Amino acid sequence: MSEHQNGYERTTKPYRPFKLIYYESFPDRKEARNREKYLKSAAGKRFLKSM
Protein backbone atom coordinates (compact mmCIF):
# COMPACT_ATOMS: atom_id res chain seq x y z
CA MET A 1 0.00 0.00 0.00
CA SER A 2 2.81 2.42 0.81
CA GLU A 3 4.33 1.91 -2.65
CA HIS A 4 1.02 2.94 -4.21
CA GLN A 5 0.62 5.93 -1.89
CA ASN A 6 4.15 7.16 -2.61
CA GLY A 7 3.73 6.91 -6.38
CA TYR A 8 6.13 4.05 -7.07
CA GLU A 9 3.54 2.10 -9.06
CA ARG A 10 3.09 3.63 -12.50
CA THR A 11 -0.42 2.23 -13.02
CA THR A 12 -1.89 3.71 -9.83
CA LYS A 13 0.17 6.90 -9.55
CA PRO A 14 -2.47 9.23 -11.07
CA TYR A 15 -5.15 8.05 -8.63
CA ARG A 16 -3.43 8.95 -5.37
CA PRO A 17 -4.10 9.35 -2.46
CA PHE A 18 -5.89 6.11 -1.66
CA LYS A 19 -8.38 5.41 1.07
CA LEU A 20 -8.60 1.81 2.26
CA ILE A 21 -12.27 0.86 2.30
CA TYR A 22 -12.09 -2.92 2.50
CA TYR A 23 -9.45 -5.52 3.35
CA GLU A 24 -9.30 -9.27 2.92
CA SER A 25 -6.42 -11.67 3.40
CA PHE A 26 -5.74 -14.73 1.21
CA PRO A 27 -3.33 -17.64 1.56
CA ASP A 28 -1.92 -17.28 -1.95
CA ARG A 29 -1.65 -14.80 -4.80
CA LYS A 30 -3.93 -16.76 -7.16
CA GLU A 31 -6.91 -16.57 -4.82
CA ALA A 32 -6.26 -12.90 -4.12
CA ARG A 33 -6.15 -12.08 -7.85
CA ASN A 34 -9.44 -13.94 -8.43
CA ARG A 35 -11.10 -11.97 -5.64
CA GLU A 36 -9.68 -8.70 -6.99
CA LYS A 37 -11.10 -9.53 -10.43
CA TYR A 38 -14.52 -10.11 -8.87
CA LEU A 39 -14.41 -6.86 -6.90
CA LYS A 40 -13.65 -4.94 -10.09
CA SER A 41 -16.69 -6.46 -11.82
CA ALA A 42 -20.16 -4.88 -11.73
CA ALA A 43 -21.34 -7.34 -9.07
CA GLY A 44 -18.25 -6.73 -6.98
CA LYS A 45 -18.68 -2.96 -7.16
CA ARG A 46 -22.28 -3.32 -5.98
CA PHE A 47 -21.00 -5.41 -3.08
CA LEU A 48 -18.47 -2.75 -2.08
CA LYS A 49 -21.01 0.06 -2.34
CA SER A 50 -23.40 -1.83 -0.08
CA MET A 51 -20.82 -1.91 2.69
PDB file of N, CA, C and O in Angstrom:
ATOM      1  N   MET A   1       0.827  -1.185   0.000  1.00  0.00           N
ATOM      2  CA  MET A   1       0.000   0.000   0.000  1.00  0.00           C
ATOM      3  C   MET A   1       0.877   1.257   0.000  1.00  0.00           C
ATOM      4  O   MET A   1       0.560   2.238  -0.673  1.00  0.00           O
ATOM      5  N   SER A   2       1.959   1.224   0.743  1.00  0.00           N
ATOM      6  CA  SER A   2       2.810   2.416   0.805  1.00  0.00           C
ATOM      7  C   SER A   2       3.454   2.717  -0.544  1.00  0.00           C
ATOM      8  O   SER A   2       3.676   3.881  -0.877  1.00  0.00           O
ATOM      9  N   GLU A   3       3.756   1.684  -1.321  1.00  0.00           N
ATOM     10  CA  GLU A   3       4.328   1.914  -2.648  1.00  0.00           C
ATOM     11  C   GLU A   3       3.320   2.622  -3.551  1.00  0.00           C
ATOM     12  O   GLU A   3       3.698   3.478  -4.352  1.00  0.00           O
ATOM     13  N   HIS A   4       2.055   2.274  -3.426  1.00  0.00           N
ATOM     14  CA  HIS A   4       1.022   2.940  -4.211  1.00  0.00           C
ATOM     15  C   HIS A   4       0.839   4.383  -3.739  1.00  0.00           C
ATOM     16  O   HIS A   4       0.728   5.298  -4.555  1.00  0.00           O
ATOM     17  N   GLN A   5       0.809   4.579  -2.435  1.00  0.00           N
ATOM     18  CA  GLN A   5       0.618   5.933  -1.885  1.00  0.00           C
ATOM     19  C   GLN A   5       1.766   6.872  -2.257  1.00  0.00           C
ATOM     20  O   GLN A   5       1.554   8.064  -2.484  1.00  0.00           O
ATOM     21  N   ASN A   6       2.979   6.328  -2.318  1.00  0.00           N
ATOM     22  CA  ASN A   6       4.147   7.156  -2.611  1.00  0.00           C
ATOM     23  C   ASN A   6       4.427   7.319  -4.100  1.00  0.00           C
ATOM     24  O   ASN A   6       5.387   7.992  -4.478  1.00  0.00           O
ATOM     25  N   GLY A   7       3.606   6.715  -4.946  1.00  0.00           N
ATOM     26  CA  GLY A   7       3.732   6.912  -6.383  1.00  0.00           C
ATOM     27  C   GLY A   7       4.738   6.028  -7.077  1.00  0.00           C
ATOM     28  O   GLY A   7       5.149   6.336  -8.196  1.00  0.00           O
ATOM     29  N   TYR A   8       5.154   4.934  -6.452  1.00  0.00           N
ATOM     30  CA  TYR A   8       6.135   4.051  -7.068  1.00  0.00           C
ATOM     31  C   TYR A   8       5.527   3.137  -8.130  1.00  0.00           C
ATOM     32  O   TYR A   8       6.243   2.618  -8.987  1.00  0.00           O
ATOM     33  N   GLU A   9       4.220   2.942  -8.076  1.00  0.00           N
ATOM     34  CA  GLU A   9       3.544   2.102  -9.058  1.00  0.00           C
ATOM     35  C   GLU A   9       2.984   2.988 -10.165  1.00  0.00           C
ATOM     36  O   GLU A   9       2.134   3.843  -9.917  1.00  0.00           O
ATOM     37  N   ARG A  10       3.462   2.780 -11.373  1.00  0.00           N
ATOM     38  CA  ARG A  10       3.088   3.631 -12.499  1.00  0.00           C
ATOM     39  C   ARG A  10       1.589   3.567 -12.793  1.00  0.00           C
ATOM     40  O   ARG A  10       0.985   4.582 -13.142  1.00  0.00           O
ATOM     41  N   THR A  11       0.988   2.392 -12.656  1.00  0.00           N
ATOM     42  CA  THR A  11      -0.420   2.233 -13.022  1.00  0.00           C
ATOM     43  C   THR A  11      -1.377   2.920 -12.051  1.00  0.00           C
ATOM     44  O   THR A  11      -2.483   3.292 -12.445  1.00  0.00           O
ATOM     45  N   THR A  12      -0.983   3.094 -10.809  1.00  0.00           N
ATOM     46  CA  THR A  12      -1.886   3.706  -9.828  1.00  0.00           C
ATOM     47  C   THR A  12      -1.466   5.124  -9.429  1.00  0.00           C
ATOM     48  O   THR A  12      -2.170   5.779  -8.662  1.00  0.00           O
ATOM     49  N   LYS A  13      -0.355   5.593  -9.928  1.00  0.00           N
ATOM     50  CA  LYS A  13       0.167   6.901  -9.546  1.00  0.00           C
ATOM     51  C   LYS A  13      -0.830   8.048  -9.751  1.00  0.00           C
ATOM     52  O   LYS A  13      -0.943   8.905  -8.875  1.00  0.00           O
ATOM     53  N   PRO A  14      -1.554   8.096 -10.873  1.00  0.00           N
ATOM     54  CA  PRO A  14      -2.470   9.229 -11.070  1.00  0.00           C
ATOM     55  C   PRO A  14      -3.682   9.239 -10.140  1.00  0.00           C
ATOM     56  O   PRO A  14      -4.383  10.247 -10.061  1.00  0.00           O
ATOM     57  N   TYR A  15      -3.936   8.154  -9.447  1.00  0.00           N
ATOM     58  CA  TYR A  15      -5.150   8.048  -8.631  1.00  0.00           C
ATOM     59  C   TYR A  15      -4.914   8.268  -7.144  1.00  0.00           C
ATOM     60  O   TYR A  15      -5.808   8.011  -6.338  1.00  0.00           O
ATOM     61  N   ARG A  16      -3.750   8.729  -6.768  1.00  0.00           N
ATOM     62  CA  ARG A  16      -3.426   8.949  -5.365  1.00  0.00           C
ATOM     63  C   ARG A  16      -4.158  10.156  -4.821  1.00  0.00           C
ATOM     64  O   ARG A  16      -4.571  11.000  -5.616  1.00  0.00           O
ATOM     65  N   PRO A  17      -4.344  10.293  -3.543  1.00  0.00           N
ATOM     66  CA  PRO A  17      -4.104   9.347  -2.460  1.00  0.00           C
ATOM     67  C   PRO A  17      -5.233   8.319  -2.379  1.00  0.00           C
ATOM     68  O   PRO A  17      -6.345   8.562  -2.847  1.00  0.00           O
ATOM     69  N   PHE A  18      -4.935   7.188  -1.789  1.00  0.00           N
ATOM     70  CA  PHE A  18      -5.891   6.106  -1.660  1.00  0.00           C
ATOM     71  C   PHE A  18      -6.492   6.082  -0.268  1.00  0.00           C
ATOM     72  O   PHE A  18      -5.861   6.479   0.711  1.00  0.00           O
ATOM     73  N   LYS A  19      -7.713   5.611  -0.203  1.00  0.00           N
ATOM     74  CA  LYS A  19      -8.381   5.405   1.070  1.00  0.00           C
ATOM     75  C   LYS A  19      -8.777   3.934   1.134  1.00  0.00           C
ATOM     76  O   LYS A  19      -9.535   3.460   0.287  1.00  0.00           O
ATOM     77  N   LEU A  20      -8.281   3.224   2.110  1.00  0.00           N
ATOM     78  CA  LEU A  20      -8.599   1.808   2.256  1.00  0.00           C
ATOM     79  C   LEU A  20     -10.030   1.673   2.743  1.00  0.00           C
ATOM     80  O   LEU A  20     -10.379   2.154   3.821  1.00  0.00           O
ATOM     81  N   ILE A  21     -10.864   1.009   1.934  1.00  0.00           N
ATOM     82  CA  ILE A  21     -12.271   0.864   2.300  1.00  0.00           C
ATOM     83  C   ILE A  21     -12.635  -0.571   2.649  1.00  0.00           C
ATOM     84  O   ILE A  21     -13.671  -0.824   3.263  1.00  0.00           O
ATOM     85  N   TYR A  22     -11.775  -1.513   2.255  1.00  0.00           N
ATOM     86  CA  TYR A  22     -12.088  -2.919   2.498  1.00  0.00           C
ATOM     87  C   TYR A  22     -10.797  -3.708   2.446  1.00  0.00           C
ATOM     88  O   TYR A  22      -9.920  -3.410   1.635  1.00  0.00           O
ATOM     89  N   TYR A  23     -10.667  -4.711   3.298  1.00  0.00           N
ATOM     90  CA  TYR A  23      -9.450  -5.517   3.345  1.00  0.00           C
ATOM     91  C   TYR A  23      -9.815  -6.972   3.546  1.00  0.00           C
ATOM     92  O   TYR A  23     -10.646  -7.312   4.388  1.00  0.00           O
ATOM     93  N   GLU A  24      -9.180  -7.829   2.757  1.00  0.00           N
ATOM     94  CA  GLU A  24      -9.300  -9.273   2.920  1.00  0.00           C
ATOM     95  C   GLU A  24      -7.914  -9.872   2.802  1.00  0.00           C
ATOM     96  O   GLU A  24      -7.051  -9.325   2.115  1.00  0.00           O
ATOM     97  N   SER A  25      -7.702 -10.979   3.459  1.00  0.00           N
ATOM     98  CA  SER A  25      -6.420 -11.673   3.396  1.00  0.00           C
ATOM     99  C   SER A  25      -6.617 -13.035   2.747  1.00  0.00           C
ATOM    100  O   SER A  25      -7.622 -13.702   2.993  1.00  0.00           O
ATOM    101  N   PHE A  26      -5.658 -13.453   1.916  1.00  0.00           N
ATOM    102  CA  PHE A  26      -5.742 -14.729   1.211  1.00  0.00           C
ATOM    103  C   PHE A  26      -4.436 -15.498   1.374  1.00  0.00           C
ATOM    104  O   PHE A  26      -3.368 -14.904   1.520  1.00  0.00           O
ATOM    105  N   PRO A  27      -4.532 -16.824   1.349  1.00  0.00           N
ATOM    106  CA  PRO A  27      -3.334 -17.642   1.557  1.00  0.00           C
ATOM    107  C   PRO A  27      -2.350 -17.616   0.380  1.00  0.00           C
ATOM    108  O   PRO A  27      -1.158 -17.859   0.565  1.00  0.00           O
ATOM    109  N   ASP A  28      -2.842 -17.324  -0.813  1.00  0.00           N
ATOM    110  CA  ASP A  28      -1.918 -17.278  -1.951  1.00  0.00           C
ATOM    111  C   ASP A  28      -2.349 -16.211  -2.959  1.00  0.00           C
ATOM    112  O   ASP A  28      -3.474 -15.713  -2.923  1.00  0.00           O
ATOM    113  N   ARG A  29      -1.441 -15.884  -3.837  1.00  0.00           N
ATOM    114  CA  ARG A  29      -1.648 -14.804  -4.799  1.00  0.00           C
ATOM    115  C   ARG A  29      -2.778 -15.120  -5.782  1.00  0.00           C
ATOM    116  O   ARG A  29      -3.526 -14.223  -6.171  1.00  0.00           O
ATOM    117  N   LYS A  30      -2.908 -16.377  -6.184  1.00  0.00           N
ATOM    118  CA  LYS A  30      -3.931 -16.756  -7.161  1.00  0.00           C
ATOM    119  C   LYS A  30      -5.339 -16.463  -6.635  1.00  0.00           C
ATOM    120  O   LYS A  30      -6.168 -15.900  -7.350  1.00  0.00           O
ATOM    121  N   GLU A  31      -5.600 -16.840  -5.408  1.00  0.00           N
ATOM    122  CA  GLU A  31      -6.912 -16.573  -4.820  1.00  0.00           C
ATOM    123  C   GLU A  31      -7.151 -15.076  -4.664  1.00  0.00           C
ATOM    124  O   GLU A  31      -8.264 -14.599  -4.887  1.00  0.00           O
ATOM    125  N   ALA A  32      -6.128 -14.344  -4.287  1.00  0.00           N
ATOM    126  CA  ALA A  32      -6.260 -12.904  -4.124  1.00  0.00           C
ATOM    127  C   ALA A  32      -6.566 -12.230  -5.460  1.00  0.00           C
ATOM    128  O   ALA A  32      -7.395 -11.322  -5.517  1.00  0.00           O
ATOM    129  N   ARG A  33      -5.910 -12.661  -6.528  1.00  0.00           N
ATOM    130  CA  ARG A  33      -6.152 -12.083  -7.853  1.00  0.00           C
ATOM    131  C   ARG A  33      -7.574 -12.395  -8.334  1.00  0.00           C
ATOM    132  O   ARG A  33      -8.212 -11.543  -8.951  1.00  0.00           O
ATOM    133  N   ASN A  34      -8.075 -13.600  -8.059  1.00  0.00           N
ATOM    134  CA  ASN A  34      -9.442 -13.939  -8.430  1.00  0.00           C
ATOM    135  C   ASN A  34     -10.445 -13.063  -7.693  1.00  0.00           C
ATOM    136  O   ASN A  34     -11.433 -12.617  -8.278  1.00  0.00           O
ATOM    137  N   ARG A  35     -10.197 -12.817  -6.423  1.00  0.00           N
ATOM    138  CA  ARG A  35     -11.099 -11.966  -5.645  1.00  0.00           C
ATOM    139  C   ARG A  35     -11.039 -10.520  -6.137  1.00  0.00           C
ATOM    140  O   ARG A  35     -12.063  -9.841  -6.215  1.00  0.00           O
ATOM    141  N   GLU A  36      -9.835 -10.057  -6.468  1.00  0.00           N
ATOM    142  CA  GLU A  36      -9.680  -8.702  -6.992  1.00  0.00           C
ATOM    143  C   GLU A  36     -10.446  -8.554  -8.310  1.00  0.00           C
ATOM    144  O   GLU A  36     -11.089  -7.529  -8.541  1.00  0.00           O
ATOM    145  N   LYS A  37     -10.379  -9.559  -9.164  1.00  0.00           N
ATOM    146  CA  LYS A  37     -11.099  -9.527 -10.432  1.00  0.00           C
ATOM    147  C   LYS A  37     -12.600  -9.435 -10.185  1.00  0.00           C
ATOM    148  O   LYS A  37     -13.299  -8.693 -10.876  1.00  0.00           O
ATOM    149  N   TYR A  38     -13.095 -10.180  -9.210  1.00  0.00           N
ATOM    150  CA  TYR A  38     -14.520 -10.105  -8.865  1.00  0.00           C
ATOM    151  C   TYR A  38     -14.889  -8.717  -8.360  1.00  0.00           C
ATOM    152  O   TYR A  38     -15.900  -8.155  -8.782  1.00  0.00           O
ATOM    153  N   LEU A  39     -14.092  -8.161  -7.470  1.00  0.00           N
ATOM    154  CA  LEU A  39     -14.413  -6.856  -6.895  1.00  0.00           C
ATOM    155  C   LEU A  39     -14.400  -5.742  -7.934  1.00  0.00           C
ATOM    156  O   LEU A  39     -15.045  -4.712  -7.740  1.00  0.00           O
ATOM    157  N   LYS A  40     -13.686  -5.931  -9.019  1.00  0.00           N
ATOM    158  CA  LYS A  40     -13.655  -4.940 -10.090  1.00  0.00           C
ATOM    159  C   LYS A  40     -14.791  -5.135 -11.090  1.00  0.00           C
ATOM    160  O   LYS A  40     -14.975  -4.308 -11.983  1.00  0.00           O
ATOM    161  N   SER A  41     -15.550  -6.213 -10.949  1.00  0.00           N
ATOM    162  CA  SER A  41     -16.694  -6.458 -11.825  1.00  0.00           C
ATOM    163  C   SER A  41     -17.886  -5.645 -11.330  1.00  0.00           C
ATOM    164  O   SER A  41     -17.835  -5.046 -10.255  1.00  0.00           O
ATOM    165  N   ALA A  42     -18.952  -5.626 -12.114  1.00  0.00           N
ATOM    166  CA  ALA A  42     -20.156  -4.883 -11.726  1.00  0.00           C
ATOM    167  C   ALA A  42     -20.742  -5.428 -10.424  1.00  0.00           C
ATOM    168  O   ALA A  42     -21.136  -4.658  -9.548  1.00  0.00           O
ATOM    169  N   ALA A  43     -20.797  -6.742 -10.299  1.00  0.00           N
ATOM    170  CA  ALA A  43     -21.343  -7.342  -9.071  1.00  0.00           C
ATOM    171  C   ALA A  43     -20.461  -7.016  -7.872  1.00  0.00           C
ATOM    172  O   ALA A  43     -20.969  -6.739  -6.786  1.00  0.00           O
ATOM    173  N   GLY A  44     -19.167  -7.046  -8.058  1.00  0.00           N
ATOM    174  CA  GLY A  44     -18.250  -6.729  -6.977  1.00  0.00           C
ATOM    175  C   GLY A  44     -18.347  -5.282  -6.543  1.00  0.00           C
ATOM    176  O   GLY A  44     -18.248  -4.982  -5.353  1.00  0.00           O
ATOM    177  N   LYS A  45     -18.541  -4.378  -7.497  1.00  0.00           N
ATOM    178  CA  LYS A  45     -18.683  -2.960  -7.164  1.00  0.00           C
ATOM    179  C   LYS A  45     -19.971  -2.715  -6.388  1.00  0.00           C
ATOM    180  O   LYS A  45     -20.003  -1.888  -5.477  1.00  0.00           O
ATOM    181  N   ARG A  46     -21.037  -3.436  -6.749  1.00  0.00           N
ATOM    182  CA  ARG A  46     -22.280  -3.322  -5.977  1.00  0.00           C
ATOM    183  C   ARG A  46     -22.062  -3.807  -4.545  1.00  0.00           C
ATOM    184  O   ARG A  46     -22.569  -3.209  -3.596  1.00  0.00           O
ATOM    185  N   PHE A  47     -21.309  -4.890  -4.397  1.00  0.00           N
ATOM    186  CA  PHE A  47     -21.004  -5.414  -3.075  1.00  0.00           C
ATOM    187  C   PHE A  47     -20.257  -4.377  -2.232  1.00  0.00           C
ATOM    188  O   PHE A  47     -20.594  -4.155  -1.069  1.00  0.00           O
ATOM    189  N   LEU A  48     -19.251  -3.752  -2.822  1.00  0.00           N
ATOM    190  CA  LEU A  48     -18.469  -2.754  -2.081  1.00  0.00           C
ATOM    191  C   LEU A  48     -19.305  -1.528  -1.727  1.00  0.00           C
ATOM    192  O   LEU A  48     -19.162  -0.972  -0.639  1.00  0.00           O
ATOM    193  N   LYS A  49     -20.165  -1.112  -2.628  1.00  0.00           N
ATOM    194  CA  LYS A  49     -21.009   0.058  -2.341  1.00  0.00           C
ATOM    195  C   LYS A  49     -22.021  -0.232  -1.234  1.00  0.00           C
ATOM    196  O   LYS A  49     -22.424   0.673  -0.504  1.00  0.00           O
ATOM    197  N   SER A  50     -22.425  -1.485  -1.111  1.00  0.00           N
ATOM    198  CA  SER A  50     -23.397  -1.834  -0.079  1.00  0.00           C
ATOM    199  C   SER A  50     -22.782  -1.850   1.313  1.00  0.00           C
ATOM    200  O   SER A  50     -23.503  -1.845   2.310  1.00  0.00           O
ATOM    201  N   MET A  51     -21.490  -1.868   1.386  1.00  0.00           N
ATOM    202  CA  MET A  51     -20.815  -1.915   2.691  1.00  0.00           C
ATOM    203  C   MET A  51     -20.830  -0.578   3.358  1.00  0.00           C
ATOM    204  O   MET A  51     -20.307  -0.433   4.463  1.00  0.00           O
TER     205      MET A  51
END
